[in-house]
Amino acid sequence: MGMKLPQLWALIPALALLAFLVCRALSIWRDAARWRFPSTSRLGWAICGAVSPALYWWGARLERLPASERAALLAAETQGLGLSRADSLRCPLCGAEVPGAWTLDADGQPTIAAGPIGCPACDFRLDACRHCAHFLPGSPAAGSVWARSDLTFGRCSRYQGVQPVEQTCPPEMARRLRARGYEQLRAPLPIVDSFVPLDQCRSYHPDRKRLRLGGVRWPDARRRALLRLQRSLAAAPPPQRRTDDAAGQYL
């Protein structure tokens, strides 16, 4: 028995998706053949790339490119981002370029470079407390370690110091502690302005969610590939010029 018309219409989105995935796979298959991937590798990357194309285009493919094409790709993609360097960041406040903001860790994963990382045109700091995983948001009026209503003020869970109980606890709890003879407690250090890091901070750890709320986009697969290209090209020795034998000899 043939399929009814409504059933045929229901198949159209699935067929369109299948055609789209097949086109992706064929594109990767042809490109992998151009760079002389083995047949089994071409098939594997075509199937994998149909679902997640960045794994091929910004991963395995780059390993096959000669140095000249990698340099050209890096320059073109960086220019397409509107930046002068792949490790730069566009300031979310004023739009200026923040150079040297991103780097790769020992595992090749993107992270924020060692500070200070600040915008040259405004007061934006990428390594500010409000972007750190150790930051505990709070309100200076409440004076409590557990208050979490304000991102401007707060405390640092990584660095602690001895402080009066009134500065670390709610008023009622501070009164009870005073009655028991406790005048000071060791508690997270207060942060007066979360837009700048503490002077003694050596443990900044970026929080992706807080960075996103601040208008900073974490490097995606494309940007990670560009960071790898920038690192590899910077580490490569400069090409040596070939000189004529007679010109290279001294009498």
C-alpha positions in Angstrom: 0.0 0.0 0.0 1.4 3.3 -1.0 2.3 6.1 1.4 -0.2 8.9 1.9 0.6 12.5 1.0 0.9 13.7 4.6 3.4 10.9 5.3 5.5 11.9 2.3 5.5 15.5 3.5 6.7 14.4 6.9 9.7 12.7 5.2 10.9 15.9 3.5 12.8 17.4 6.5 14.6 14.1 7.1 15.5 13.7 3.5 16.8 17.4 3.4 18.9 16.7 6.5 20.3 13.5 5.0 21.2 15.3 1.8 22.9 18.1 3.8 25.0 15.6 5.7 25.9 13.7 2.5 27.1 17.0 0.9 29.3 17.7 3.9 30.8 14.2 3.8 31.5 14.4 0.0 33.2 17.8 0.5 35.5 16.3 3.1 36.1 13.2 1.1 37.2 15.2 -1.9 39.4 17.5 0.1 41.0 14.6 2.0 41.7 13.0 -1.4 43.4 16.1 -2.5 45.8 16.0 0.5 46.4 12.2 0.0 44.7 10.8 3.1 44.5 7.0 3.0 41.2 5.6 1.8 40.2 4.4 5.3 41.1 7.8 6.8 39.1 9.6 4.1 36.1 7.5 4.9 36.4 8.0 8.6 36.8 11.7 8.4 33.9 12.0 5.9 31.6 10.2 8.3 32.8 12.1 11.3 32.9 15.4 9.5 29.3 15.0 8.4 28.3 15.5 12.0 31.2 17.7 13.3 33.0 19.2 10.3 35.3 21.3 12.5 37.2 18.2 13.6 38.4 17.8 10.0 38.7 21.3 8.6 40.3 22.8 11.8 42.0 19.6 12.9 43.3 16.8 10.7 43.4 18.9 7.6 45.8 21.5 9.0 48.4 18.9 9.7 48.6 18.2 6.0 49.0 21.8 4.8 52.5 23.0 3.9 53.9 25.9 6.0 53.2 28.4 3.3 49.5 27.5 3.1 49.2 27.4 6.8 50.7 30.9 7.0 48.3 32.2 4.3 45.3 30.6 6.1 46.3 32.1 9.4 46.6 35.6 7.9 43.3 35.3 6.0 41.3 34.0 8.9 42.8 36.5 11.4 42.0 39.3 9.0 38.4 37.9 8.7 38.1 38.2 12.5 39.1 41.9 12.2 42.2 41.3 14.3 45.9 41.7 13.7 46.8 38.5 15.7 45.0 35.3 16.3 45.6 35.6 20.1 43.9 39.0 20.4 40.5 39.8 21.8 38.0 42.4 20.8 37.2 44.4 24.0 33.5 44.0 24.9 33.3 47.5 26.2 34.9 49.8 23.6 35.7 47.4 20.7 39.5 48.0 20.8 41.9 45.1 20.2 43.4 43.5 23.3 46.6 41.8 22.1 48.0 38.6 23.6 44.8 37.7 25.4 44.6 34.0 24.6 47.2 31.2 24.7 47.3 27.4 24.8 48.1 25.4 27.9 50.3 22.3 28.1 47.4 20.1 26.7 46.8 22.4 23.8 43.6 23.8 25.2 42.9 27.6 25.0 43.2 29.7 28.1 43.8 33.3 29.1 47.4 34.4 29.0 49.3 35.4 32.0 48.2 38.8 33.2 47.8 41.6 33.3 45.5 41.4 30.3 43.9 44.8 29.8 42.4 46.9 27.1 44.7 49.6 25.8 41.8 52.0 25.2 39.6 51.6 28.3 39.7 50.1 31.8 38.5 46.6 30.8 40.5 43.7 32.4 40.1 40.2 31.1 41.8 38.8 34.2 39.4 40.7 36.5 38.0 39.0 39.6 34.5 39.0 38.2 35.7 36.6 35.4 37.4 34.3 37.9 36.1 30.9 39.2 37.3 31.9 42.7 35.1 34.9 42.9 32.2 34.9 45.3 29.7 37.6 44.4 28.2 39.5 47.3 27.1 42.9 48.6 29.2 45.2 50.8 26.1 46.3 52.6 25.2 42.8 53.7 28.8 42.2 54.7 28.4 38.5 54.4 30.5 35.8 52.8 27.3 34.0 51.7 25.6 37.0 50.1 25.5 36.4 46.3 23.5 39.3 44.8 26.1 41.7 43.4 28.8 41.0 40.8 30.6 44.3 41.5 31.6 43.4 45.1 32.4 40.1 46.7 35.1 37.9 48.1 37.9 35.7 46.9 37.6 32.0 47.9 41.2 31.3 47.0 42.9 34.0 49.3 41.9 34.3 52.9 42.9 36.4 55.8 42.0 37.1 59.5 39.1 39.7 59.6 36.6 41.1 62.2 33.5 38.9 62.5 31.4 41.8 61.5 33.0 41.8 58.0 32.6 38.1 57.5 29.2 37.2 59.0 25.7 38.4 59.0 25.0 40.8 62.0 23.1 38.2 64.1 25.8 35.6 63.7 28.5 38.1 64.4 26.8 39.1 67.6 26.6 35.5 68.7 30.3 34.9 67.9 31.3 38.1 69.8 29.3 36.8 72.8 31.3 33.6 72.7 34.6 35.5 72.6 35.3 35.3 68.8 36.4 38.7 67.6 38.1 37.6 64.3 37.7 34.9 61.8 39.8 33.6 58.9 37.7 34.2 55.9 37.9 34.9 52.1 39.4 38.3 51.4 36.9 41.1 50.4 36.9 42.4 46.9 36.0 46.1 46.7 36.0 46.2 42.9 35.6 43.0 40.9 36.7 44.8 37.7 40.3 44.6 38.8 42.2 41.6 40.3 43.7 41.5 43.8 47.3 42.7 44.0 48.5 39.4 45.4 46.5 37.3 43.0 48.6 34.5 41.3 45.7 32.0 41.0 43.4 33.5 38.4 41.2 30.8 36.9 38.8 31.9 34.1 35.1 31.0 34.4 33.6 30.6 31.0 30.1 31.4 32.1 31.1 34.6 33.7 33.2 35.6 30.7 30.2 35.0 28.5 28.1 37.2 30.7 30.7 39.8 30.4 30.6 39.7 26.6 33.7 37.6 26.1 33.4 34.6 23.8 35.6 31.6 24.6 37.7 30.4 21.7 35.8 27.9 19.5 37.4 25.1 17.3 38.3 27.6 14.6 40.0 30.0 17.0 41.8 27.1 18.7 43.2 26.0 15.4 44.4 29.5 14.6 46.2 29.6 18.0 47.9 26.4 17.2 48.9 27.7 13.8 50.3 30.9 15.3 52.3 28.9 17.8 53.7 26.4 15.3 54.6 29.1 12.8 56.3 31.2 15.5 58.3 28.2 16.6 59.4 27.2 13.1 62.9 28.3 12.1 63.0 31.0 9.5 63.7 29.8 5.9 67.3 29.9 4.9 68.4 31.7 1.8 70.3 29.8 -0.7 73.4 31.7 -1.9 75.7 31.1 -4.8 78.7 29.0 -3.9 81.1 31.6 -5.3 79.4 34.4 -3.4 79.5 32.5 -0.2 83.2 31.9 -0.2 85.8 34.3 1.1 89.3 34.5 -0.4 
